[in-house]
Amino acid sequence: MATSLYVAPDSRGNGSGFSPGDAADYLDFRNDDGFWKKTVATHLDSGLVSINFASGKYLRGPLLLNNVGHPSNRLVLHGAPDHTTNFVVSPAEALEDVPYFKCENCANLVIRYFRFSGAGRVNYVQRFEGVSSHIVIDSCVWEDLPNVIRGATGTSGAEISHIRYYNCTFKRVGVGPGAHMMYHAYGPQHITVASCTFEDCRGDYVRFRDKTDKSSVINCSFRNTGLYSNRFRFVSVLVRNKVRDEYFGTHFVFARNRFYHYSEAEDRYAISFNHRGYDPPGRHHLLTASEGETLINGSSNVRKALLQENCGIDTDYVRVYSNRFAHVSRRVVYESKAKYPGVISRGWEGVADIDSLVNADPTLDPKRWLEPVLVLLQDS
């Protein structure tokens, strides 16, 4: 049995949530008898629940969902299809430590048709944390977020899995080069980014950091119009060894994307495996002068073996194919730098082109990655 419930920027009518005229306050988290903890949970035990968010500006505070979802019955958070359900990060707020839309320990969700905007200063606008899995973010918009510090959206932690973004739009995001449209870090698995549009970000557009693995970016459009002239990478697989041991993931699919930079004059990278800092235990991300020379000019087999032995990057499992590039100087690179105080170079720091080493076999159909997304969207 499917149930439709309703919320709004403020409580309406009797606030029960059972009709648009009696929409619940979206922040109704009373201890045991509130909308989220009682009404939603009770109906999820019986079947699919769709929570319809009314049009309007949601700016009274962050929506923090904890332990929301059901192992068998899907929960759909449904904004207005014209994207007038707008979560606004107000300039009056400084939420550097609190995402404006957080899902912690949540599962089996579809989040659809929301808009996120506003000039408030915030580390993350939307973030998935804790033990969270099997979540689809469908047809959402992040636009004009000039004071995002870290990420418009993202995930954090090794117990995050199967987070899928489908048909989403990102435009004009970030306060500086450390800000990204997507920031996935510290071990999440199975992050799928499909049929999304990215335009003008202050930092790397999509970042996969520290043991983030088994992830894909498929059929997306990346565009830099020249609005921001800072250094960036469209897709970055990053390790930053400064205060913790970080390791590269190695199972990725980057296929059927379009990468566009407005100027031929600037040196830009589409996809980067990027190391900063010291070597973590068991790895040698920092290369000697001889190893750096080999990575640039050696035979393919020797270069592939060096990346696998030193960095844990097996390029047979990095699949990059059927992409289109305009004004992008390098398609796939490995970068390494002894950046932080106390880190000693082993002789080589720089950028090596590894585009010829990755797996360009197109027989692995990206539809395999899209099918789980589309199945979750059926009847939602």
C-alpha positions in Angstrom: 0.0 0.0 0.0 1.4 3.4 -1.0 0.9 6.5 1.2 1.1 10.1 0.2 2.1 12.6 2.9 2.7 16.4 2.7 5.1 18.9 4.2 5.6 22.7 3.7 8.0 25.4 4.8 5.6 26.0 7.8 2.8 23.9 9.3 -0.5 24.3 7.6 -4.0 23.5 8.9 -3.8 20.9 11.6 -0.2 20.0 10.6 -0.9 16.3 10.4 0.7 15.9 6.9 -2.2 13.9 5.4 -3.2 16.6 2.9 -1.7 19.6 1.2 -4.0 21.8 3.4 -2.8 20.1 6.5 0.9 19.9 5.5 3.3 19.2 8.3 6.2 21.5 9.2 9.3 20.1 7.4 11.2 20.4 10.7 8.7 18.5 12.8 11.1 16.2 14.7 9.2 16.0 18.1 10.5 13.2 20.2 8.1 10.3 19.6 4.9 11.7 18.1 6.2 14.1 15.4 5.8 13.8 11.7 9.2 12.2 10.9 9.5 9.9 13.9 5.9 8.7 14.1 3.8 9.4 10.9 6.5 8.6 8.4 7.9 5.6 10.2 4.4 4.0 10.9 3.4 4.2 7.2 6.7 2.9 5.9 6.0 -0.3 7.8 3.1 -0.8 5.4 4.5 0.1 2.1 5.9 2.9 -0.1 5.7 6.4 1.2 5.9 9.6 -0.9 6.4 12.8 1.0 5.4 15.8 -1.1 7.3 19.0 -0.3 5.2 22.0 -1.2 6.6 24.8 -3.4 8.3 27.6 -1.5 11.5 28.6 0.3 12.8 26.3 3.0 15.0 28.5 5.0 14.1 28.1 8.7 16.9 25.7 9.3 18.6 22.5 8.0 16.7 19.3 7.4 18.7 16.6 9.3 17.3 13.1 8.7 18.7 10.3 11.0 17.6 6.7 10.8 15.0 7.4 8.1 14.1 4.7 5.7 13.0 1.1 5.6 14.8 -2.0 4.3 12.0 -3.1 2.1 9.7 -0.2 1.5 10.9 2.8 -0.4 10.6 6.4 0.9 10.4 9.1 -1.8 11.1 12.8 -0.9 9.3 14.6 -3.7 9.8 18.3 -4.5 7.7 20.2 -7.0 8.6 19.1 -10.6 9.3 22.7 -11.6 12.0 22.9 -8.9 10.2 25.5 -6.8 10.8 23.4 -3.7 13.9 25.5 -2.8 16.2 24.9 0.1 17.8 28.3 0.6 21.0 28.6 2.5 20.5 32.1 3.9 23.3 34.6 4.0 22.4 35.2 7.6 23.5 31.7 8.4 26.9 30.3 8.9 26.5 26.5 9.0 30.1 25.5 8.4 29.7 22.3 10.5 26.1 21.4 9.6 24.9 20.4 6.1 21.7 22.0 5.1 20.2 18.7 4.0 21.8 15.7 5.7 20.9 12.0 5.6 22.6 10.0 8.3 22.0 6.2 8.7 19.3 6.4 6.0 18.5 3.8 3.3 16.2 3.0 0.4 15.4 6.6 -0.5 14.6 8.6 -3.6 15.2 12.3 -3.4 13.7 14.1 -6.4 13.1 17.6 -7.8 14.7 19.7 -5.1 16.6 23.0 -5.7 19.4 24.1 -3.5 20.6 27.8 -3.7 21.6 30.7 -1.5 24.6 32.7 -0.4 25.0 31.3 3.1 28.4 30.0 4.1 28.3 26.3 4.5 30.7 23.3 4.3 28.2 21.0 2.6 24.7 21.8 1.3 23.7 18.1 1.2 25.6 15.2 2.7 25.2 11.5 3.3 26.8 10.0 6.4 26.8 7.1 8.8 25.5 3.7 7.5 23.6 5.0 4.4 22.9 3.1 1.2 20.7 2.6 -1.8 19.8 6.2 -2.3 18.9 7.9 -5.6 19.1 11.7 -6.0 17.0 12.3 -9.1 16.6 15.6 -11.1 17.8 17.9 -8.4 19.4 21.3 -8.9 22.3 23.0 -7.1 22.7 26.5 -8.4 24.2 29.8 -7.3 25.9 28.6 -4.1 28.9 31.1 -4.0 29.9 30.3 -0.4 30.1 26.6 -0.3 33.3 25.6 1.3 33.6 21.9 0.6 30.8 20.4 -1.4 27.4 21.1 -2.9 26.7 17.4 -2.2 28.8 14.5 -1.1 29.3 11.4 1.0 31.7 10.6 3.9 32.6 7.2 5.3 33.3 3.6 4.5 29.8 2.5 5.4 28.3 4.6 2.6 27.3 2.6 -0.6 25.2 2.7 -3.7 24.5 6.5 -3.8 23.3 7.4 -7.3 22.9 10.8 -8.8 20.7 10.9 -11.9 19.8 13.8 -14.2 21.0 16.5 -11.7 22.3 20.0 -12.5 25.1 21.9 -10.8 25.9 25.5 -11.7 28.1 28.2 -10.2 29.3 26.6 -7.0 32.1 27.4 -4.5 33.9 30.0 -2.5 37.4 28.9 -3.4 39.5 26.1 -5.0 38.7 23.7 -2.1 35.0 23.8 -3.0 33.5 21.1 -5.3 30.1 20.2 -6.8 30.5 16.6 -5.5 32.9 15.5 -2.7 32.9 11.8 -1.9 35.5 10.9 0.7 36.9 8.3 3.1 35.8 5.0 1.6 32.3 5.2 0.1 31.6 2.5 -2.5 29.4 2.4 -5.6 28.9 6.1 -6.2 27.2 6.5 -9.6 26.9 9.9 -11.4 24.8 9.6 -14.5 23.3 12.0 -17.0 24.2 15.1 -14.9 25.2 18.6 -15.9 28.1 20.5 -14.3 28.9 24.1 -15.1 31.4 26.5 -13.4 32.9 25.3 -10.2 35.6 27.0 -8.1 37.4 23.7 -7.5 37.4 20.1 -8.9 33.9 19.5 -10.2 33.6 15.8 -9.0 36.0 14.5 -6.4 36.5 10.9 -5.2 38.9 10.9 -2.2 40.7 8.3 -0.1 39.5 4.7 -0.8 36.4 5.9 -2.6 36.0 3.0 -5.2 33.8 1.1 -7.6 32.3 4.3 -8.8 31.4 5.8 -12.2 30.6 9.0 -14.1 28.6 8.3 -17.2 26.9 10.4 -19.8 27.6 13.7 -18.0 28.4 17.2 -19.3 31.2 19.2 -17.8 31.6 22.8 -18.8 33.8 25.8 -17.8 32.6 29.0 -19.3 35.5 31.2 -18.0 33.4 32.6 -15.1 36.0 31.1 -12.7 39.6 31.1 -13.9 41.1 29.1 -11.0 42.9 25.8 -11.4 40.5 22.8 -11.4 40.0 19.2 -12.6 36.7 18.1 -13.9 37.0 14.7 -12.2 39.6 14.1 -9.5 40.6 10.8 -7.7 42.5 12.3 -4.8 44.6 11.3 -1.9 45.8 13.9 0.5 48.3 12.4 3.0 48.8 15.1 5.6 47.3 13.9 8.9 45.9 10.4 7.9 46.8 7.5 5.7 44.9 7.8 2.4 44.8 5.4 -0.5 43.6 5.5 -4.1 40.6 3.6 -5.3 41.1 1.9 -8.7 37.7 0.6 -10.0 36.2 3.4 -12.0 34.1 3.9 -15.2 34.3 7.4 -16.9 32.4 7.0 -20.1 30.3 8.9 -22.6 30.9 12.3 -20.9 31.5 15.7 -22.5 34.3 17.9 -21.2 34.5 21.5 -22.4 36.8 24.3 -21.4 36.3 27.7 -22.9 40.0 28.4 -23.7 42.6 26.5 -25.6 45.3 28.6 -23.9 45.0 27.1 -20.4 46.3 23.7 -19.3 43.3 21.7 -18.0 42.8 18.1 -17.0 39.6 16.1 -17.5 40.4 13.2 -15.1 43.2 13.2 -12.6 44.6 10.7 -10.1 46.1 13.3 -7.7 48.4 12.7 -4.8 49.5 15.3 -2.2 51.7 14.7 0.9 53.6 11.8 2.3 53.6 8.1 1.2 51.0 6.1 3.2 52.2 2.7 4.5 52.8 0.1 1.8 52.7 2.7 -1.1 55.1 5.0 -2.8 53.0 7.8 -4.4 56.0 10.0 -4.3 58.3 8.9 -7.2 62.0 9.1 -7.6 63.4 11.0 -10.5 64.0 7.7 -12.4 60.4 6.5 -11.7 59.0 9.8 -12.9 61.0 9.5 -16.1 59.7 5.9 -16.5 56.1 7.0 -15.9 56.4 9.6 -18.6 58.5 7.8 -21.2 58.6 4.1 -20.4 56.8 1.3 -22.2 53.1 0.8 -21.5 53.6 -2.4 -19.5 56.3 -0.9 -17.3 54.3 2.3 -16.7 51.2 0.3 -15.8 53.2 -1.9 -13.4 54.7 1.2 -11.7 51.3 2.7 -11.1 50.0 -0.6 -9.7 53.0 -1.3 -7.5 53.6 2.2 -6.2 50.1 3.6 -6.0 47.7 0.6 -6.1 46.1 2.0 -9.3 45.4 -0.9 -11.7 44.7 0.8 -15.0 43.0 -2.3 -16.4 40.1 -1.4 -14.0 40.1 2.3 -14.8 37.7 2.3 -17.8 37.7 5.6 -19.8 36.0 5.6 -23.2 33.6 7.3 -25.6 34.2 10.7 -24.0 34.4 14.0 -26.0 36.8 16.8 -25.2 37.0 20.4 -26.2 40.0 22.6 -25.2 41.1 20.0 -22.6 44.9 19.7 -22.8 45.2 16.3 -21.0 42.5 13.7 -20.7 43.8 11.4 -17.9 46.8 12.2 -15.7 48.7 11.2 -12.6 49.9 14.0 -10.4 52.1 13.9 -7.4 53.5 16.6 -5.1 55.3 16.6 -1.7 53.1 19.5 -0.7 53.0 19.7 3.1 55.6 20.8 5.7 57.9 18.0 6.6 57.2 15.9 3.4 60.4 15.3 1.5 60.4 14.8 -2.3 61.9 11.6 -3.6 63.0 13.4 -6.7 60.0 13.7 -9.0 57.0 16.0 -8.7 54.7 16.9 -11.5 52.1 15.6 -14.0 52.3 12.5 -16.1 49.9 11.8 -19.0 48.4 8.3 -18.5 45.6 8.4 -21.0 47.1 5.6 -23.1 47.3 3.3 -20.0 43.7 3.2 -19.0 41.2 0.6 -20.3 39.4 2.0 -23.3 37.4 -1.1 -24.0 33.8 0.0 -24.6 32.3 -3.5 -24.3 31.5 -2.8 -20.7 28.1 -1.2 -21.3 27.4 1.8 -18.9 23.8 0.6 -18.9 24.9 -1.9 -16.3 25.4 1.1 -14.0 22.2 2.9 -15.1 19.9 -0.1 -14.7 19.9 -0.1 -10.8 19.1 3.6 -10.9 16.2 3.2 -13.2 14.8 0.3 -11.3 14.8 2.3 -8.1 13.0 5.1 -9.9 10.2 2.9 -11.2 6.9 3.5 -9.4 8.4 6.1 -7.2 
